[in-house]
Amino acid sequence: MNRIELENRVWLLANNEEKNELLDLGLTSKVRYVKRVLELGKVYAHV
């Protein structure tokens, strides 16, 4: 799985609550969201 596929998968798996929290933090772009997820080591087990 390449980086783009991984980013898309992580974004799709994020629930609305997580996305809303991120929007509150100003992380409005998918790329920034994915970068944040990976930095936190919060990569979903099924990705």
KAVENZI-V824327 format. One record per backbone hydrogen bond with DSSP energy under -0.5 kcal/mol. NH is the residue of the N-H (numbers start at 1). CO is the residue of the C=O. If there is no record, write none. Layout:
# KAVENZI-V824327
{{NH & CO} {NH & CO}}
This chain:
# KAVENZI-V824327
{{6 & 2} {7 & 3} {8 & 4} {9 & 5} {10 & 6} {11 & 7} {12 & 8} {13 & 9} {14 & 10} {14 & 11} {19 & 15} {20 & 16} {21 & 17} {22 & 18} {23 & 19} {24 & 20} {25 & 21} {26 & 23} {27 & 22} {28 & 26} {33 & 29} {34 & 30} {35 & 31} {36 & 32} {37 & 33} {38 & 34} {39 & 35} {40 & 36} {41 & 37} {41 & 38} {42 & 37} {43 & 41} {44 & 42} {47 & 44}}
